[in-house]
Amino acid sequence: MATERLEIAVEGMTCNGCAAHVQRALEGLAGVHSVVVPDWREGRATVVADADLPDEALVGAVTGAGYKARIASREPVVEKAEPVRPGETEVDLLIIGAGSAGFAAAIRAAELGYSALMVERGTIGGTCVNIGCVPSKTLLRTAEAYHRAFHFPFAGVRPQGADLDWQAVVGEKDELVTRLRWEKYEKVLEAYPSLSLVRGEARLTDDGGVEVDGRTYRPARVLIATGAHPYVPPFPGVGEVGVLTSTEALSLPERPESLIVLGGRYVALELAQMFARFGTRVILLQRSDRILPDHEPEIAEALTDFLRQEGVEIYTGVRILRLRQEGAEKVVEARIEGGEHTFPATHILVATGRRANTDGLGLETARVETDERGFVRVDSTMRTTNPRVYAAGDVTGPPMLVYLAAAEGKRAAENALLGRADPLDRRGVPAVLFTDPQVATVGLTEAEARARGIEVRTSVLPLEHVPRALAARDTRGLIKLVAEAGTDRLLGAHVLAAEAGEVIQTATMALRAGMTVQDLADTLFPYLTQVEGLKLAALGFDKDVGQLSCCAG
């Protein structure tokens, strides 16, 4: 009997018990071979069942358990991967890409006793260490120190740059990148004799091989970990006007006098604030009606105000009409609220998303499917539509987080080499936006929870009620908690604060543990810490926090 893999969207789950209930209901159907409900917050179930089992039976089982369901996808199951026997082929695991996902997979392969060969056409280390996390956060920290040293917190008042040695700033960033690339990637290869690296362009062949610059390897399994790159939309005139992506922006030889940033999410906001603090006039144009459209609106609105106070000019609801060169300046013509506007600047930075690095890999020949943006389609076990090929990291699409990429690479290696089909546990993946104040989030937003049919209640705590913020003389921000009405189980935590990235991990563990608002309120937090704000926000569901004494529960 042929089998199929189905993704079922499930609404109404509010706890791990709900997930178990859904799983048992589906497992009770004749013709169902396996069921995986990764986590109730994900609102889905992955089912392997006989191909002739009708959709109605599966939906009915979930509905009978008290939840809403619909079939999101249904596709034939490829044959199960058998465990690899070390040394039976030229190489046990061939990894295309030597970034975070690739290295995590290679190290795990070595730990399991297998050989791994990484193929890299560019710079070892991938996006994070070379052109992403490390250089951007280094420059952000320098910009913050420079900004605070000169005390320019008000709109329209910016440092003039005369005291800024831009070449020294960029040079220190480059030195750190070089050192970390050596310590965390190049040097690591020496510690694992079963790992090797070759330079070149890799391409999958239709007979299961991988061709690298004329030589064909015969690996037992293949992992695609080629990452992604900044995407520049085809705006009219973009080909005639030189624009920057984040890659070029982090290595400019001189500080821009003025900069137009197209975009309003992570990269756009971090770099907009960074350059503004270094003395550049920054204009940010965002297509959506607010920045951070996927975040809580309270956080987006507050961060908008803070950035404007530092001189960043922010426009939302923008439609780009064209780009053009006018003398020494670049010009963006846009429509905002029905009117046409012209914005000139010396530089334009495009930060409107990323696309997968999959061109030229021969994926179609190898029967590896991708979506319209080139991202490789994988199931919850990191396996592609070709049972011998796995994929991990940014090449599989959002969320593009270096720590998630490493976890995916490790799990992909285990499943590929050991013949397993273990899904990656994605419960509570935190994310941090390194503006100042930072934005940190985990779990569902209020809008996401309501879209899943979950009734919620929320608590919004301004930082003026957090003693740590008062002592630090920095009450910019807020904490918003989202809980399921009735059970009070915590669904999401969203923080805008100077130390939000340090706060969010506690919220992540609370979500993973299935804690309620009362559990959080009953937990002891040390006084004069920013994370104490989580407890105060939990108390804020039912109390006026302004009427509590210090440390009061």
DRENZADO-407831 format. One record per residue (C-alpha): x, y, z. Coordinates in pm, whole numbers, padded with zeros to 5 digits, always signed. Example, Ala and Ser with C-alpha at 12.3 -4.5 7.8 and 13.67 -1.06 7.14 Angstrom:
+01230-00450+00780+01367-00106+00714
//
This chain:
+00000+00000+00000+00136+00343-00098+00169+00594+00181+00152+00972+00199+00280+01240+00434+00019+01495+00541+00054+01826+00720-00264+01899+00915-00328+02251+01048-00488+02225+01392-00662+02511+01575-00751+02522+01942-00454+02349+02106-00350+02534+02420-00112+02299+02601+00102+01988+02564-00196+01783+02682-00389+01911+02382-00108+01803+02151-00110+01457+02305-00489+01442+02269-00469+01526+01898-00190+01273+01849-00388+00993+02014-00699+01075+01810-00506+01048+01484-00316+00737+01589-00648+00564+01652-00741+00577+01284-00695+00263+01078-00442+00336+00803-00236+00586+01006+00125+00475+01046+00277+00761+01246+00179+01094+01397+00403+01377+01512+00264+01687+01685+00588+01885+01730+00441+02129+01980+00094+02262+02050+00208+02618+01975+00293+02526+01616-00070+02432+01550+00004+02138+01324+00041+01762+01304+00252+01556+01061+00089+01226+00968+00207+00932+00759-00093+00733+00640-00221+00505+00365-00272+00696+00042-00638+00593+00023-00726+00730+00368-00962+01021+00293-00910+01374+00419-01249+01361+00587-01143+01079+00816-00835+01265+00936-01016+01596+00984-01300+01412+01156-01065+01250+01406-00926+01588+01510-01270+01748+01516-01399+01463+01730-01121+01537+01979-01250+01893+02014-01026+02089+01775-01053+02245+01429-00846+02099+01148-00774+02122+00777-00536+01937+00546-00253+02179+00462-00057+01948+00232-00049+01589+00114+00234+01424-00078+00371+01075-00145+00622+00937+00105+00962+00860-00038+01130+00545+00076+01274+00546+00426+01643+00615+00447+01845+00320+00571+02127+00379+00821+02461+00452+00663+02741+00207+00734+03062+00407+00791+03313+00372+00511+03089+00191+00261+03103+00489+00024+03367+00743-00067+03232+00976+00199+02946+00921+00442+02807+01276+00438+02886+01539+00177+02789+01886+00294+02749+02170+00048+02826+02484+00247+03065+02551+00535+02865+02782+00759+02688+02725+01088+02455+02448+00968+02727+02277+00770+02981+02276+01052+02726+02160+01309+02637+01868+01081+03001+01784+01010+03096+01785+01379+02798+01566+01465+02892+01323+01188+03245+01299+01330+03110+01243+01680+02899+00955+01547+03201+00796+01378+03130+00902+01019+03332+01089+00761+03216+01425+00630+03331+01635+00338+03235+02002+00320+03233+02184-00013+03258+02563+00002+03273+02801-00293+03310+03118-00084+03449+03215+00254+03439+02953+00526+03209+03035+00818+02896+03140+00631+02684+03448+00683+02694+03494+01061+03063+03529+01127+03157+03697+00798+02879+03934+00689+02599+03895+00943+02578+03862+01320+02938+03923+01420+03022+04230+01208+02679+04392+01249+02660+04350+01626+03019+04469+01665+02941+04789+01475+02610+04829+01659+02791+04814+01993+03046+05068+01876+02768+05298+01755+02591+05268+02090+02905+05358+02282+02974+05651+02049+02616+05773+02079+02611+05757+02459+02951+05920+02492+02837+06227+02303+02489+06237+02459+02279+06306+02152+01939+06163+02248+01717+06421+02083+01560+06447+01740+01760+06633+01481+02079+06643+01688+02346+06407+01560+02722+06376+01601+02903+06538+01313+03151+06253+01274+03461+06468+01320+03568+06266+01622+03493+05933+01459+03775+05732+01304+03566+05528+01061+03859+05329+00925+03954+05226+01278+03597+05120+01354+03576+04905+01042+03927+04771+01099+03845+04652+01450+03533+04482+01314+03736+04307+01043+03994+04193+01299+03726+04029+01513+03566+03862+01211+03902+03719+01102+03982+03593+01452+03644+03426+01507+03647+03271+01160+03980+03111+01246+03891+03003+01601+03537+02878+01538+03567+02736+01188+03910+02694+01028+04078+02573+01347+03789+02335+01422+03872+02131+01113+04207+02037+01267+04035+01882+01569+03838+01626+01364+04049+01404+01135+03736+01261+00971+03632+01606+00846+03769+01760+00529+03704+02068+00320+03734+02127-00052+03690+02453-00237+03474+02468-00543+03130+02473-00702+02912+02173-00618+02634+02035-00833+02409+01735-00768+02383+01480-01049+02087+01262-01146+02267+00942-01040+02320+01041-00677+02664+01194-00713+02795+01540-00642+03021+01703-00897+03276+01954-00769+03472+02136-01038+03497+01831-01261+03537+01562-00995+03239+01349-00896+03199+01225-00538+02976+00933-00437+02849+01013-00087+02603+00802+00108+02404+01115+00198+02406+01482+00098+02328+01788+00308+02256+02124+00145+02360+02409+00375+02436+02688+00131+02257+02969+00315+02089+03273+00165+02174+03619+00031+02017+03966+00042+01741+04012-00214+01710+04332-00417+01360+04366-00567+01337+04478-00931+01247+04840-00853+01234+05052-01169+01577+05204-01218+01755+04985-00963+01992+04858-01232+02109+05210-01313+02152+05322-00953+02409+05147-00740+02249+05024-00417+02389+04864-00104+02284+04543+00065+02377+04465+00425+02694+04297+00298+02833+04614+00140+02694+04843+00410+02903+04670+00678+03226+04730+00486+03192+05083+00347+03528+05262+00322+03367+05586+00440+03069+05677+00656+02774+05781+00434+02664+06142+00462+02303+06038+00405+02130+05704+00364+01791+05582+00248+01697+05245+00395+01433+05043+00211+01273+04802+00457+01148+04798+00814+01244+04472+00978+01552+04334+01154+01837+04428+00920+01683+04757+00810+01621+04880+01164+01955+04773+01310+02156+04937+01034+01935+05248+01023+01997+05318+01390+02364+05228+01366+02439+05474+01085+02224+05744+01245+02427+05713+01564+02747+05744+01366+02621+06077+01226+02456+05978+00899+02122+06131+00806+01892+05827+00773+01555+05802+00596+01371+05471+00636+01096+05377+00390+00874+05082+00486+00607+04926+00263+00384+04807+00550+00177+05046+00760+00426+05006+01045+00776+04878+01105+00805+04521+01237+00463+04425+01098+00485+04073+01244+00556+04196+01598+00324+04331+01861+00195+04674+01754+00276+04827+02094+00642+04737+02044+00652+04861+01683+00494+05193+01776+00724+05251+02074+01039+05163+01879+00930+05397+01599+00910+05682+01851+01251+05602+01998+01420+05590+01656+01258+05916+01551+01383+06079+01870+01735+05989+01756+01678+06152+01419+01583+05855+01200+01316+05972+00956+01059+05692+00926+00786+05671+00662+00541+05380+00642+00282+05274+00387+00539+05348+00116+00521+05228-00243+00850+05265-00431+00794+05410-00778+01146+05434-00912+01514+05490-00832+01733+05731-01025+02066+05910-01018+02070+06288-00995+02422+06424-01000+02612+06295-00698+02294+06185-00524+02065+05888-00557+01692+05956-00554+01398+05740-00448+01057+05839-00582+00772+05696-00377+00400+05721-00321+00280+05773+00036-00089+05809+00120-00175+05897-00237+00093+06163-00277+00427+06139-00454+00746+06216-00261+01112+06243-00358+01394+06138-00124+01759+06214-00212+02065+06064-00039+02425+05972-00108+02353+05601-00054+02059+05361-00073+02046+05045+00139+01803+04772+00033+01703+04548+00327+01387+04381+00198+01451+04014+00265+01669+03726+00149+01670+03452-00113+01824+03105-00102+02167+03025-00246+02044+02740-00463+02121+02852-00818+02349+02614-01001+02318+02329-00750+02133+02099-00989+01845+02054-00748+01585+01993-01017+01803+01722-01170+01832+01558-00828+01455+01584-00767+01497+01830-00480+01205+02072-00473+01231+02442-00390+00974+02717-00344+00937+03031-00553+01222+03203-00365+01460+02910-00409+01430+02784-00051+01461+02405-00026+01146+02225+00087+01212+02002+00386+00992+01807+00624+01019+01823+01002+01317+01583+00992+01515+01813+00755+01479+01570+00464+01409+01702+00115+01193+01544-00154+01496+01330-00242+01535+01073+00041+01915+01082+00018+01935+01461+00038+01880+01675+00346+01892+02053+00394+01946+02280+00693+01995+02645+00782+01895+02958+00595+01865+02769+00266+01539+02621+00401+01384+02964+00465+01272+03169+00767+01331+03203+01050+01695+03260+00961+01872+03234+01295+02226+03105+01336+02147+02898+01645+01848+02740+01470+02066+02664+01167+02316+02482+01390+02038+02279+01552+01899+02190+01210+02239+02085+01083+02297+01858+01381+01953+01696+01350+01989+01655+00975+02319+01471+01019+02170+01236+01279+01867+01154+01068+02066+01118+00746+02336+00892+00883+02142+00690+01140+01832+00637+00928+01615+00820+01177+01311+01040+01119+01324+01248+01437+01163+01592+01401+01347+01895+01530+01194+02033+01849+01104+02390+01760+00917+02471+02078+00993+02826+02179+01244+02966+01928+01347+03309+02062+01456+03596+01839+01631+03923+01920+01647+04250+01725+01962+04436+01836+01838+04790+01816+01866+05004+02128+01640+04930+02305+01640+04568+02190+01333+04377+02077+01311+04015+02193+01025+03777+02131+00925+03415+02178+00600+03230+02117+00278+03368+01974+00177+03728+01937-00176+03827+02033-00276+03840+01665-00122+03498+01589-00302+03338+01882-00638+03484+01780-00581+03373+01421-00550+03017+01553-00885+03048+01725-00736+03084+02074-00906+03322+02315-00639+03524+02491-00580+03788+02750-00274+04009+02765-00066+04216+03003+00136+04518+02891+00390+04651+03141+00569+04983+03071+00931+04970+03186+00868+05260+03422+00733+04993+03659+01055+04785+03648+01300+04889+03925+01604+04791+03718+01497+05028+03440+01443+05307+03692+01785+05252+03849+01950+05249+03507+01767+05572+03412+01638+05400+03099+01265+05328+03102+01231+05306+02725+01019+05004+02641+00763+04758+02764+00690+04391+02825+00383+04222+02676+00269+03874+02777+00005+03673+02592-00184+03398+02779-00464+03159+02688-00790+03268+02848-00927+03016+03094-00610+02815+03153-00379+03121+03176-00108+02918+03005+00166+03144+02872+00157+03165+02492+00407+03438+02414+00641+03699+02558+00750+04016+02381+01004+04258+02526+01127+04602+02425+01408+04696+02661+01777+04778+02682+01847+04419+02790+01561+04240+02618+01789+03972+02473+01891+03866+02824+01529+03858+02942+01378+03647+02667+01555+03322+02753+01371+03298+03084+01043+03344+02897+01153+03077+02649+01206+02823+02925+00872+02919+03079+00697+02848+02749+00879+02518+02702+00778+02413+03052+00414+02497+02985+00403+02747+03270+00096+02955+03350+00083+03322+03433+00047+03228+03800+00352+03000+03780+00551+03296+03651+00412+03529+03916+00498+03279+04190+00859+03241+04071+01125+03427+04268+01323+03678+04061+01626+03869+04192+01560+04235+04261+01699+04504+04034+01725+04281+03732+01552+04346+03401+01414+03993+03395+01212+04074+03707+00987+04254+03462+00847+03917+03355+00715+03857+03705+00572+04209+03723+00406+04166+03383+00255+03837+03504+00123+04014+03815-00017+04281+03585-00280+04044+03447-00483+04082+03767-00319+04362+03969-00226+04725+03934+00152+04694+03943+00179+05063+04026+00019+04992+04363+00276+04728+04465+00581+04789+04680+00929+04684+04574+00959+04305+04533+00589+04266+04620+00413+03956+04491
//
